[in-house]
């Protein structure tokens, strides 16, 4: 039998990129089956809204951040001439 402690140890090993999916799976077990479909639809729309809002916030904070210090390509420099490969 799997204990909560063992399950928690396994969760600690999950890569960060999968935590959202794992959380959604765990949430499914907290509600009766008749409400699952409704909750999945509600959660997916909230997730999309959160992602959109996070992106817009990121753009607001970073847009024009290099306007006072533009990126410039430096001089190429000179390199030694080597033997040609035949």
PyMOL Python script that loads the backbone (N, CA, C, O; Angstrom):
from pymol import cmd

cmd.read_pdbstr("""\
ATOM      1  N   UNK A   1       0.839  -1.177   0.000  1.00  0.00           N
ATOM      2  CA  UNK A   1       0.000   0.000   0.000  1.00  0.00           C
ATOM      3  C   UNK A   1       0.893   1.253   0.000  1.00  0.00           C
ATOM      4  O   UNK A   1       1.920   1.300   0.676  1.00  0.00           O
ATOM      5  N   UNK A   2       0.483   2.238  -0.757  1.00  0.00           N
ATOM      6  CA  UNK A   2       1.240   3.480  -0.844  1.00  0.00           C
ATOM      7  C   UNK A   2       0.760   4.430   0.247  1.00  0.00           C
ATOM      8  O   UNK A   2      -0.440   4.666   0.394  1.00  0.00           O
ATOM      9  N   UNK A   3       1.687   4.962   0.995  1.00  0.00           N
ATOM     10  CA  UNK A   3       1.347   5.906   2.055  1.00  0.00           C
ATOM     11  C   UNK A   3       1.484   7.340   1.535  1.00  0.00           C
ATOM     12  O   UNK A   3       2.096   7.591   0.497  1.00  0.00           O
ATOM     13  N   UNK A   4       0.902   8.260   2.280  1.00  0.00           N
ATOM     14  CA  UNK A   4       1.009   9.667   1.896  1.00  0.00           C
ATOM     15  C   UNK A   4       2.462  10.130   1.931  1.00  0.00           C
ATOM     16  O   UNK A   4       2.880  10.951   1.114  1.00  0.00           O
ATOM     17  N   UNK A   5       3.223   9.604   2.877  1.00  0.00           N
ATOM     18  CA  UNK A   5       4.628   9.991   2.984  1.00  0.00           C
ATOM     19  C   UNK A   5       5.405   9.552   1.738  1.00  0.00           C
ATOM     20  O   UNK A   5       6.218  10.307   1.205  1.00  0.00           O
ATOM     21  N   UNK A   6       5.143   8.325   1.283  1.00  0.00           N
ATOM     22  CA  UNK A   6       5.828   7.843   0.073  1.00  0.00           C
ATOM     23  C   UNK A   6       5.410   8.671  -1.141  1.00  0.00           C
ATOM     24  O   UNK A   6       6.242   9.018  -1.979  1.00  0.00           O
ATOM     25  N   UNK A   7       4.141   8.980  -1.229  1.00  0.00           N
ATOM     26  CA  UNK A   7       3.631   9.797  -2.327  1.00  0.00           C
ATOM     27  C   UNK A   7       4.279  11.182  -2.315  1.00  0.00           C
ATOM     28  O   UNK A   7       4.646  11.705  -3.367  1.00  0.00           O
ATOM     29  N   UNK A   8       4.418  11.768  -1.140  1.00  0.00           N
ATOM     30  CA  UNK A   8       5.067  13.081  -1.017  1.00  0.00           C
ATOM     31  C   UNK A   8       6.523  13.019  -1.458  1.00  0.00           C
ATOM     32  O   UNK A   8       7.016  13.942  -2.106  1.00  0.00           O
ATOM     33  N   UNK A   9       7.218  11.928  -1.108  1.00  0.00           N
ATOM     34  CA  UNK A   9       8.612  11.771  -1.544  1.00  0.00           C
ATOM     35  C   UNK A   9       8.696  11.682  -3.065  1.00  0.00           C
ATOM     36  O   UNK A   9       9.600  12.256  -3.672  1.00  0.00           O
ATOM     37  N   UNK A  10       7.768  10.974  -3.674  1.00  0.00           N
ATOM     38  CA  UNK A  10       7.750  10.848  -5.132  1.00  0.00           C
ATOM     39  C   UNK A  10       7.447  12.187  -5.796  1.00  0.00           C
ATOM     40  O   UNK A  10       8.025  12.516  -6.832  1.00  0.00           O
ATOM     41  N   UNK A  11       6.548  12.951  -5.203  1.00  0.00           N
ATOM     42  CA  UNK A  11       6.213  14.275  -5.747  1.00  0.00           C
ATOM     43  C   UNK A  11       7.437  15.180  -5.728  1.00  0.00           C
ATOM     44  O   UNK A  11       7.621  15.987  -6.639  1.00  0.00           O
ATOM     45  N   UNK A  12       8.271  15.060  -4.708  1.00  0.00           N
ATOM     46  CA  UNK A  12       9.496  15.862  -4.627  1.00  0.00           C
ATOM     47  C   UNK A  12      10.448  15.559  -5.795  1.00  0.00           C
ATOM     48  O   UNK A  12      11.307  16.380  -6.117  1.00  0.00           O
ATOM     49  N   UNK A  13      10.306  14.414  -6.416  1.00  0.00           N
ATOM     50  CA  UNK A  13      11.182  14.021  -7.523  1.00  0.00           C
ATOM     51  C   UNK A  13      10.652  14.479  -8.887  1.00  0.00           C
ATOM     52  O   UNK A  13      11.360  14.378  -9.888  1.00  0.00           O
ATOM     53  N   UNK A  14       9.417  14.980  -8.932  1.00  0.00           N
ATOM     54  CA  UNK A  14       8.801  15.399 -10.198  1.00  0.00           C
ATOM     55  C   UNK A  14       9.474  16.677 -10.702  1.00  0.00           C
ATOM     56  O   UNK A  14       9.729  17.601  -9.929  1.00  0.00           O
ATOM     57  N   UNK A  15       9.757  16.718 -12.001  1.00  0.00           N
ATOM     58  CA  UNK A  15      10.369  17.904 -12.601  1.00  0.00           C
ATOM     59  C   UNK A  15       9.391  19.074 -12.543  1.00  0.00           C
ATOM     60  O   UNK A  15       8.178  18.886 -12.634  1.00  0.00           O
ATOM     61  N   UNK A  16       9.924  20.274 -12.391  1.00  0.00           N
ATOM     62  CA  UNK A  16       9.096  21.472 -12.242  1.00  0.00           C
ATOM     63  C   UNK A  16       8.129  21.679 -13.401  1.00  0.00           C
ATOM     64  O   UNK A  16       7.030  22.197 -13.203  1.00  0.00           O
ATOM     65  N   UNK A  17       8.521  21.283 -14.601  1.00  0.00           N
ATOM     66  CA  UNK A  17       7.667  21.508 -15.764  1.00  0.00           C
ATOM     67  C   UNK A  17       6.376  20.695 -15.711  1.00  0.00           C
ATOM     68  O   UNK A  17       5.428  20.997 -16.435  1.00  0.00           O
ATOM     69  N   UNK A  18       6.328  19.669 -14.866  1.00  0.00           N
ATOM     70  CA  UNK A  18       5.136  18.829 -14.784  1.00  0.00           C
ATOM     71  C   UNK A  18       4.274  19.122 -13.552  1.00  0.00           C
ATOM     72  O   UNK A  18       3.252  18.466 -13.348  1.00  0.00           O
ATOM     73  N   UNK A  19       4.666  20.079 -12.744  1.00  0.00           N
ATOM     74  CA  UNK A  19       3.936  20.326 -11.500  1.00  0.00           C
ATOM     75  C   UNK A  19       2.504  20.792 -11.736  1.00  0.00           C
ATOM     76  O   UNK A  19       1.605  20.394 -10.996  1.00  0.00           O
ATOM     77  N   UNK A  20       2.270  21.626 -12.750  1.00  0.00           N
ATOM     78  CA  UNK A  20       0.899  22.078 -13.024  1.00  0.00           C
ATOM     79  C   UNK A  20      -0.016  20.906 -13.368  1.00  0.00           C
ATOM     80  O   UNK A  20      -1.145  20.827 -12.885  1.00  0.00           O
ATOM     81  N   UNK A  21       0.476  20.011 -14.195  1.00  0.00           N
ATOM     82  CA  UNK A  21      -0.322  18.842 -14.594  1.00  0.00           C
ATOM     83  C   UNK A  21      -0.579  17.954 -13.387  1.00  0.00           C
ATOM     84  O   UNK A  21      -1.699  17.489 -13.177  1.00  0.00           O
ATOM     85  N   UNK A  22       0.452  17.723 -12.601  1.00  0.00           N
ATOM     86  CA  UNK A  22       0.302  16.890 -11.413  1.00  0.00           C
ATOM     87  C   UNK A  22      -0.703  17.498 -10.445  1.00  0.00           C
ATOM     88  O   UNK A  22      -1.509  16.781  -9.851  1.00  0.00           O
ATOM     89  N   UNK A  23      -0.657  18.801 -10.285  1.00  0.00           N
ATOM     90  CA  UNK A  23      -1.601  19.481  -9.397  1.00  0.00           C
ATOM     91  C   UNK A  23      -3.040  19.293  -9.889  1.00  0.00           C
ATOM     92  O   UNK A  23      -3.943  19.047  -9.090  1.00  0.00           O
ATOM     93  N   UNK A  24      -3.248  19.407 -11.177  1.00  0.00           N
ATOM     94  CA  UNK A  24      -4.598  19.216 -11.729  1.00  0.00           C
ATOM     95  C   UNK A  24      -5.090  17.792 -11.492  1.00  0.00           C
ATOM     96  O   UNK A  24      -6.265  17.578 -11.196  1.00  0.00           O
ATOM     97  N   UNK A  25      -4.197  16.831 -11.620  1.00  0.00           N
ATOM     98  CA  UNK A  25      -4.585  15.433 -11.372  1.00  0.00           C
ATOM     99  C   UNK A  25      -4.979  15.249  -9.912  1.00  0.00           C
ATOM    100  O   UNK A  25      -5.986  14.607  -9.616  1.00  0.00           O
ATOM    101  N   UNK A  26      -4.199  15.801  -9.012  1.00  0.00           N
ATOM    102  CA  UNK A  26      -4.509  15.684  -7.584  1.00  0.00           C
ATOM    103  C   UNK A  26      -5.845  16.349  -7.272  1.00  0.00           C
ATOM    104  O   UNK A  26      -6.631  15.823  -6.484  1.00  0.00           O
ATOM    105  N   UNK A  27      -6.104  17.503  -7.885  1.00  0.00           N
ATOM    106  CA  UNK A  27      -7.365  18.206  -7.671  1.00  0.00           C
ATOM    107  C   UNK A  27      -8.560  17.361  -8.088  1.00  0.00           C
ATOM    108  O   UNK A  27      -9.628  17.466  -7.486  1.00  0.00           O
ATOM    109  N   UNK A  28      -8.399  16.533  -9.101  1.00  0.00           N
ATOM    110  CA  UNK A  28      -9.512  15.691  -9.568  1.00  0.00           C
ATOM    111  C   UNK A  28     -10.003  14.732  -8.487  1.00  0.00           C
ATOM    112  O   UNK A  28     -11.177  14.362  -8.469  1.00  0.00           O
ATOM    113  N   UNK A  29      -9.121  14.337  -7.599  1.00  0.00           N
ATOM    114  CA  UNK A  29      -9.504  13.398  -6.552  1.00  0.00           C
ATOM    115  C   UNK A  29     -10.165  14.065  -5.356  1.00  0.00           C
ATOM    116  O   UNK A  29     -10.619  13.373  -4.444  1.00  0.00           O
ATOM    117  N   UNK A  30     -10.229  15.383  -5.335  1.00  0.00           N
ATOM    118  CA  UNK A  30     -10.833  16.093  -4.217  1.00  0.00           C
ATOM    119  C   UNK A  30     -12.327  16.347  -4.401  1.00  0.00           C
ATOM    120  O   UNK A  30     -13.011  16.719  -3.448  1.00  0.00           O
ATOM    121  N   UNK A  31     -12.836  16.153  -5.605  1.00  0.00           N
ATOM    122  CA  UNK A  31     -14.238  16.463  -5.899  1.00  0.00           C
ATOM    123  C   UNK A  31     -14.952  15.232  -6.437  1.00  0.00           C
ATOM    124  O   UNK A  31     -14.318  14.349  -7.014  1.00  0.00           O
ATOM    125  N   UNK A  32     -16.278  15.167  -6.250  1.00  0.00           N
ATOM    126  CA  UNK A  32     -17.047  14.054  -6.801  1.00  0.00           C
ATOM    127  C   UNK A  32     -16.981  14.042  -8.335  1.00  0.00           C
ATOM    128  O   UNK A  32     -16.774  15.089  -8.949  1.00  0.00           O
ATOM    129  N   UNK A  33     -17.153  12.876  -8.954  1.00  0.00           N
ATOM    130  CA  UNK A  33     -17.030  12.758 -10.415  1.00  0.00           C
ATOM    131  C   UNK A  33     -17.956  13.677 -11.210  1.00  0.00           C
ATOM    132  O   UNK A  33     -17.570  14.121 -12.291  1.00  0.00           O
ATOM    133  N   UNK A  34     -19.153  13.978 -10.726  1.00  0.00           N
ATOM    134  CA  UNK A  34     -20.087  14.795 -11.508  1.00  0.00           C
ATOM    135  C   UNK A  34     -19.605  16.241 -11.673  1.00  0.00           C
ATOM    136  O   UNK A  34     -20.032  16.927 -12.602  1.00  0.00           O
ATOM    137  N   UNK A  35     -18.728  16.710 -10.790  1.00  0.00           N
ATOM    138  CA  UNK A  35     -18.249  18.088 -10.900  1.00  0.00           C
ATOM    139  C   UNK A  35     -16.904  18.188 -11.624  1.00  0.00           C
ATOM    140  O   UNK A  35     -16.428  19.294 -11.883  1.00  0.00           O
ATOM    141  N   UNK A  36     -16.290  17.054 -11.953  1.00  0.00           N
ATOM    142  CA  UNK A  36     -14.953  17.059 -12.546  1.00  0.00           C
ATOM    143  C   UNK A  36     -14.899  17.803 -13.874  1.00  0.00           C
ATOM    144  O   UNK A  36     -14.008  18.624 -14.089  1.00  0.00           O
ATOM    145  N   UNK A  37     -15.845  17.522 -14.766  1.00  0.00           N
ATOM    146  CA  UNK A  37     -15.817  18.144 -16.083  1.00  0.00           C
ATOM    147  C   UNK A  37     -15.946  19.662 -15.962  1.00  0.00           C
ATOM    148  O   UNK A  37     -15.221  20.407 -16.622  1.00  0.00           O
ATOM    149  N   UNK A  38     -16.855  20.107 -15.130  1.00  0.00           N
ATOM    150  CA  UNK A  38     -17.042  21.543 -14.915  1.00  0.00           C
ATOM    151  C   UNK A  38     -15.771  22.187 -14.367  1.00  0.00           C
ATOM    152  O   UNK A  38     -15.381  23.268 -14.807  1.00  0.00           O
ATOM    153  N   UNK A  39     -15.132  21.528 -13.415  1.00  0.00           N
ATOM    154  CA  UNK A  39     -13.916  22.079 -12.817  1.00  0.00           C
ATOM    155  C   UNK A  39     -12.769  22.122 -13.811  1.00  0.00           C
ATOM    156  O   UNK A  39     -11.989  23.074 -13.809  1.00  0.00           O
ATOM    157  N   UNK A  40     -12.652  21.111 -14.660  1.00  0.00           N
ATOM    158  CA  UNK A  40     -11.586  21.100 -15.664  1.00  0.00           C
ATOM    159  C   UNK A  40     -11.737  22.261 -16.637  1.00  0.00           C
ATOM    160  O   UNK A  40     -10.758  22.922 -16.982  1.00  0.00           O
ATOM    161  N   UNK A  41     -12.957  22.503 -17.074  1.00  0.00           N
ATOM    162  CA  UNK A  41     -13.203  23.619 -17.997  1.00  0.00           C
ATOM    163  C   UNK A  41     -12.895  24.938 -17.304  1.00  0.00           C
ATOM    164  O   UNK A  41     -12.264  25.820 -17.885  1.00  0.00           O
ATOM    165  N   UNK A  42     -13.341  25.067 -16.067  1.00  0.00           N
ATOM    166  CA  UNK A  42     -13.107  26.297 -15.313  1.00  0.00           C
ATOM    167  C   UNK A  42     -11.614  26.518 -15.083  1.00  0.00           C
ATOM    168  O   UNK A  42     -11.120  27.633 -15.252  1.00  0.00           O
ATOM    169  N   UNK A  43     -10.893  25.465 -14.699  1.00  0.00           N
ATOM    170  CA  UNK A  43      -9.458  25.587 -14.446  1.00  0.00           C
ATOM    171  C   UNK A  43      -8.681  25.926 -15.704  1.00  0.00           C
ATOM    172  O   UNK A  43      -7.750  26.730 -15.656  1.00  0.00           O
ATOM    173  N   UNK A  44      -9.048  25.326 -16.834  1.00  0.00           N
ATOM    174  CA  UNK A  44      -8.308  25.597 -18.063  1.00  0.00           C
ATOM    175  C   UNK A  44      -8.490  27.049 -18.494  1.00  0.00           C
ATOM    176  O   UNK A  44      -7.546  27.667 -18.985  1.00  0.00           O
ATOM    177  N   UNK A  45      -9.691  27.602 -18.317  1.00  0.00           N
ATOM    178  CA  UNK A  45      -9.889  29.002 -18.691  1.00  0.00           C
ATOM    179  C   UNK A  45      -9.143  29.928 -17.738  1.00  0.00           C
ATOM    180  O   UNK A  45      -8.621  30.958 -18.165  1.00  0.00           O
ATOM    181  N   UNK A  46      -9.084  29.580 -16.456  1.00  0.00           N
ATOM    182  CA  UNK A  46      -8.329  30.379 -15.494  1.00  0.00           C
ATOM    183  C   UNK A  46      -6.841  30.312 -15.820  1.00  0.00           C
ATOM    184  O   UNK A  46      -6.146  31.326 -15.757  1.00  0.00           O
ATOM    185  N   UNK A  47      -6.349  29.125 -16.169  1.00  0.00           N
ATOM    186  CA  UNK A  47      -4.937  28.963 -16.518  1.00  0.00           C
ATOM    187  C   UNK A  47      -4.590  29.798 -17.740  1.00  0.00           C
ATOM    188  O   UNK A  47      -3.544  30.447 -17.761  1.00  0.00           O
ATOM    189  N   UNK A  48      -5.447  29.797 -18.761  1.00  0.00           N
ATOM    190  CA  UNK A  48      -5.201  30.593 -19.958  1.00  0.00           C
ATOM    191  C   UNK A  48      -5.188  32.084 -19.630  1.00  0.00           C
ATOM    192  O   UNK A  48      -4.353  32.830 -20.142  1.00  0.00           O
ATOM    193  N   UNK A  49      -6.117  32.513 -18.776  1.00  0.00           N
ATOM    194  CA  UNK A  49      -6.165  33.920 -18.379  1.00  0.00           C
ATOM    195  C   UNK A  49      -4.917  34.294 -17.594  1.00  0.00           C
ATOM    196  O   UNK A  49      -4.347  35.364 -17.807  1.00  0.00           O
ATOM    197  N   UNK A  50      -4.484  33.414 -16.682  1.00  0.00           N
ATOM    198  CA  UNK A  50      -3.274  33.678 -15.898  1.00  0.00           C
ATOM    199  C   UNK A  50      -2.052  33.785 -16.801  1.00  0.00           C
ATOM    200  O   UNK A  50      -1.227  34.683 -16.628  1.00  0.00           O
ATOM    201  N   UNK A  51      -1.933  32.876 -17.762  1.00  0.00           N
ATOM    202  CA  UNK A  51      -0.799  32.885 -18.675  1.00  0.00           C
ATOM    203  C   UNK A  51      -0.787  34.162 -19.500  1.00  0.00           C
ATOM    204  O   UNK A  51       0.264  34.776 -19.680  1.00  0.00           O
ATOM    205  N   UNK A  52      -1.941  34.563 -20.001  1.00  0.00           N
ATOM    206  CA  UNK A  52      -2.031  35.792 -20.785  1.00  0.00           C
ATOM    207  C   UNK A  52      -1.656  36.995 -19.937  1.00  0.00           C
ATOM    208  O   UNK A  52      -0.910  37.865 -20.387  1.00  0.00           O
ATOM    209  N   UNK A  53      -2.164  37.050 -18.722  1.00  0.00           N
ATOM    210  CA  UNK A  53      -1.858  38.172 -17.837  1.00  0.00           C
ATOM    211  C   UNK A  53      -0.384  38.202 -17.477  1.00  0.00           C
ATOM    212  O   UNK A  53       0.214  39.276 -17.423  1.00  0.00           O
ATOM    213  N   UNK A  54       0.219  37.033 -17.229  1.00  0.00           N
ATOM    214  CA  UNK A  54       1.642  36.984 -16.912  1.00  0.00           C
ATOM    215  C   UNK A  54       2.468  37.496 -18.086  1.00  0.00           C
ATOM    216  O   UNK A  54       3.439  38.227 -17.887  1.00  0.00           O
ATOM    217  N   UNK A  55       2.095  37.122 -19.304  1.00  0.00           N
ATOM    218  CA  UNK A  55       2.810  37.569 -20.490  1.00  0.00           C
ATOM    219  C   UNK A  55       2.690  39.088 -20.640  1.00  0.00           C
ATOM    220  O   UNK A  55       3.688  39.760 -20.901  1.00  0.00           O
ATOM    221  N   UNK A  56       1.495  39.631 -20.481  1.00  0.00           N
ATOM    222  CA  UNK A  56       1.309  41.072 -20.606  1.00  0.00           C
ATOM    223  C   UNK A  56       2.101  41.830 -19.538  1.00  0.00           C
ATOM    224  O   UNK A  56       2.672  42.884 -19.821  1.00  0.00           O
ATOM    225  N   UNK A  57       2.137  41.307 -18.334  1.00  0.00           N
ATOM    226  CA  UNK A  57       2.914  41.931 -17.264  1.00  0.00           C
ATOM    227  C   UNK A  57       4.401  41.907 -17.598  1.00  0.00           C
ATOM    228  O   UNK A  57       5.106  42.894 -17.388  1.00  0.00           O
ATOM    229  N   UNK A  58       4.877  40.775 -18.120  1.00  0.00           N
ATOM    230  CA  UNK A  58       6.277  40.665 -18.526  1.00  0.00           C
ATOM    231  C   UNK A  58       6.617  41.708 -19.589  1.00  0.00           C
ATOM    232  O   UNK A  58       7.646  42.378 -19.499  1.00  0.00           O
ATOM    233  N   UNK A  59       5.754  41.844 -20.595  1.00  0.00           N
ATOM    234  CA  UNK A  59       5.986  42.818 -21.662  1.00  0.00           C
ATOM    235  C   UNK A  59       6.006  44.233 -21.103  1.00  0.00           C
ATOM    236  O   UNK A  59       6.867  45.031 -21.477  1.00  0.00           O
ATOM    237  N   UNK A  60       5.080  44.554 -20.222  1.00  0.00           N
ATOM    238  CA  UNK A  60       5.031  45.897 -19.626  1.00  0.00           C
ATOM    239  C   UNK A  60       6.320  46.221 -18.864  1.00  0.00           C
ATOM    240  O   UNK A  60       6.799  47.355 -18.900  1.00  0.00           O
ATOM    241  N   UNK A  61       6.873  45.225 -18.181  1.00  0.00           N
ATOM    242  CA  UNK A  61       8.081  45.457 -17.384  1.00  0.00           C
ATOM    243  C   UNK A  61       9.347  45.508 -18.233  1.00  0.00           C
ATOM    244  O   UNK A  61      10.315  46.168 -17.856  1.00  0.00           O
ATOM    245  N   UNK A  62       9.352  44.826 -19.368  1.00  0.00           N
ATOM    246  CA  UNK A  62      10.591  44.732 -20.140  1.00  0.00           C
ATOM    247  C   UNK A  62      10.594  45.561 -21.416  1.00  0.00           C
ATOM    248  O   UNK A  62      11.666  45.803 -21.970  1.00  0.00           O
ATOM    249  N   UNK A  63       9.449  46.002 -21.901  1.00  0.00           N
ATOM    250  CA  UNK A  63       9.389  46.742 -23.149  1.00  0.00           C
ATOM    251  C   UNK A  63      10.206  48.027 -23.040  1.00  0.00           C
ATOM    252  O   UNK A  63      10.002  48.832 -22.132  1.00  0.00           O
ATOM    253  N   UNK A  64      11.110  48.199 -23.955  1.00  0.00           N
ATOM    254  CA  UNK A  64      11.922  49.408 -23.998  1.00  0.00           C
ATOM    255  C   UNK A  64      13.012  49.464 -22.944  1.00  0.00           C
ATOM    256  O   UNK A  64      13.590  50.527 -22.719  1.00  0.00           O
ATOM    257  N   UNK A  65      13.310  48.346 -22.291  1.00  0.00           N
ATOM    258  CA  UNK A  65      14.293  48.376 -21.201  1.00  0.00           C
ATOM    259  C   UNK A  65      15.702  48.680 -21.699  1.00  0.00           C
ATOM    260  O   UNK A  65      16.553  49.072 -20.900  1.00  0.00           O
ATOM    261  N   UNK A  66      15.976  48.513 -22.997  1.00  0.00           N
ATOM    262  CA  UNK A  66      17.303  48.821 -23.535  1.00  0.00           C
ATOM    263  C   UNK A  66      17.308  50.098 -24.373  1.00  0.00           C
ATOM    264  O   UNK A  66      18.267  50.353 -25.101  1.00  0.00           O
ATOM    265  N   UNK A  67      16.273  50.883 -24.282  1.00  0.00           N
ATOM    266  CA  UNK A  67      16.184  52.101 -25.095  1.00  0.00           C
ATOM    267  C   UNK A  67      17.329  53.067 -24.794  1.00  0.00           C
ATOM    268  O   UNK A  67      17.838  53.719 -25.705  1.00  0.00           O
ATOM    269  N   UNK A  68      17.738  53.165 -23.538  1.00  0.00           N
ATOM    270  CA  UNK A  68      18.824  54.069 -23.164  1.00  0.00           C
ATOM    271  C   UNK A  68      20.203  53.450 -23.374  1.00  0.00           C
ATOM    272  O   UNK A  68      21.211  54.157 -23.373  1.00  0.00           O
ATOM    273  N   UNK A  69      20.248  52.152 -23.550  1.00  0.00           N
ATOM    274  CA  UNK A  69      21.516  51.442 -23.713  1.00  0.00           C
ATOM    275  C   UNK A  69      21.356  50.392 -24.817  1.00  0.00           C
ATOM    276  O   UNK A  69      21.312  49.196 -24.530  1.00  0.00           O
ATOM    277  N   UNK A  70      21.270  50.828 -26.066  1.00  0.00           N
ATOM    278  CA  UNK A  70      21.011  49.873 -27.151  1.00  0.00           C
ATOM    279  C   UNK A  70      22.154  48.875 -27.334  1.00  0.00           C
ATOM    280  O   UNK A  70      23.310  49.160 -27.019  1.00  0.00           O
ATOM    281  N   UNK A  71      21.807  47.724 -27.841  1.00  0.00           N
ATOM    282  CA  UNK A  71      22.794  46.684 -28.112  1.00  0.00           C
ATOM    283  C   UNK A  71      23.566  47.066 -29.372  1.00  0.00           C
ATOM    284  O   UNK A  71      22.971  47.387 -30.401  1.00  0.00           O
ATOM    285  N   UNK A  72      24.887  47.028 -29.284  1.00  0.00           N
ATOM    286  CA  UNK A  72      25.726  47.353 -30.434  1.00  0.00           C
ATOM    287  C   UNK A  72      26.707  46.223 -30.663  1.00  0.00           C
ATOM    288  O   UNK A  72      27.174  45.591 -29.715  1.00  0.00           O
ATOM    289  N   UNK A  73      27.019  45.971 -31.925  1.00  0.00           N
ATOM    290  CA  UNK A  73      28.010  44.962 -32.250  1.00  0.00           C
ATOM    291  C   UNK A  73      29.380  45.630 -32.233  1.00  0.00           C
ATOM    292  O   UNK A  73      29.592  46.653 -32.883  1.00  0.00           O
ATOM    293  N   UNK A  74      30.290  45.051 -31.495  1.00  0.00           N
ATOM    294  CA  UNK A  74      31.635  45.595 -31.403  1.00  0.00           C
ATOM    295  C   UNK A  74      32.452  45.307 -32.653  1.00  0.00           C
ATOM    296  O   UNK A  74      31.984  44.662 -33.591  1.00  0.00           O
ATOM    297  N   UNK A  75      33.659  45.792 -32.640  1.00  0.00           N
ATOM    298  CA  UNK A  75      34.557  45.569 -33.768  1.00  0.00           C
ATOM    299  C   UNK A  75      34.841  44.075 -33.906  1.00  0.00           C
ATOM    300  O   UNK A  75      34.927  43.356 -32.910  1.00  0.00           O
ATOM    301  N   UNK A  76      34.984  43.619 -35.140  1.00  0.00           N
ATOM    302  CA  UNK A  76      35.200  42.207 -35.414  1.00  0.00           C
ATOM    303  C   UNK A  76      36.572  41.757 -34.910  1.00  0.00           C
ATOM    304  O   UNK A  76      36.721  40.633 -34.430  1.00  0.00           O
ATOM    305  N   UNK A  77      37.570  42.628 -35.020  1.00  0.00           N
ATOM    306  CA  UNK A  77      38.911  42.247 -34.591  1.00  0.00           C
ATOM    307  C   UNK A  77      39.669  41.591 -35.730  1.00  0.00           C
ATOM    308  O   UNK A  77      39.108  41.336 -36.796  1.00  0.00           O
ATOM    309  N   UNK A  78      40.922  41.323 -35.505  1.00  0.00           N
ATOM    310  CA  UNK A  78      41.712  40.675 -36.556  1.00  0.00           C
ATOM    311  C   UNK A  78      42.175  39.314 -36.045  1.00  0.00           C
ATOM    312  O   UNK A  78      42.519  39.155 -34.874  1.00  0.00           O
ATOM    313  N   UNK A  79      42.174  38.358 -36.934  1.00  0.00           N
ATOM    314  CA  UNK A  79      42.566  37.010 -36.590  1.00  0.00           C
ATOM    315  C   UNK A  79      43.786  36.616 -37.419  1.00  0.00           C
ATOM    316  O   UNK A  79      43.996  37.119 -38.522  1.00  0.00           O
ATOM    317  N   UNK A  80      44.562  35.729 -36.878  1.00  0.00           N
ATOM    318  CA  UNK A  80      45.744  35.276 -37.591  1.00  0.00           C
ATOM    319  C   UNK A  80      45.352  34.476 -38.828  1.00  0.00           C
ATOM    320  O   UNK A  80      44.322  33.802 -38.839  1.00  0.00           O
ATOM    321  N   UNK A  81      46.161  34.551 -39.846  1.00  0.00           N
ATOM    322  CA  UNK A  81      45.916  33.787 -41.067  1.00  0.00           C
ATOM    323  C   UNK A  81      46.578  32.431 -40.888  1.00  0.00           C
ATOM    324  O   UNK A  81      47.764  32.350 -40.568  1.00  0.00           O
ATOM    325  N   UNK A  82      45.828  31.387 -41.089  1.00  0.00           N
ATOM    326  CA  UNK A  82      46.345  30.031 -40.902  1.00  0.00           C
ATOM    327  C   UNK A  82      46.533  29.347 -42.246  1.00  0.00           C
ATOM    328  O   UNK A  82      46.110  29.854 -43.285  1.00  0.00           O
ATOM    329  N   UNK A  83      47.163  28.212 -42.207  1.00  0.00           N
ATOM    330  CA  UNK A  83      47.381  27.447 -43.423  1.00  0.00           C
ATOM    331  C   UNK A  83      46.046  26.973 -43.968  1.00  0.00           C
ATOM    332  O   UNK A  83      45.131  26.676 -43.200  1.00  0.00           O
ATOM    333  N   UNK A  84      45.929  26.901 -45.273  1.00  0.00           N
ATOM    334  CA  UNK A  84      44.703  26.393 -45.893  1.00  0.00           C
ATOM    335  C   UNK A  84      44.661  24.876 -45.786  1.00  0.00           C
ATOM    336  O   UNK A  84      45.694  24.207 -45.812  1.00  0.00           O
ATOM    337  N   UNK A  85      43.477  24.358 -45.669  1.00  0.00           N
ATOM    338  CA  UNK A  85      43.268  22.906 -45.605  1.00  0.00           C
ATOM    339  C   UNK A  85      43.086  22.394 -47.009  1.00  0.00           C
ATOM    340  O   UNK A  85      42.248  22.901 -47.755  1.00  0.00           O
ATOM    341  N   UNK A  86      43.861  21.395 -47.380  1.00  0.00           N
ATOM    342  CA  UNK A  86      43.764  20.839 -48.727  1.00  0.00           C
ATOM    343  C   UNK A  86      43.141  19.487 -48.739  1.00  0.00           C
ATOM    344  O   UNK A  86      42.990  18.886 -49.803  1.00  0.00           O
TER     345      UNK A  86
END
""", "prot")
cmd.dss("prot")
cmd.show_as("cartoon", "prot")
cmd.util.cbc("prot")
cmd.orient("prot")
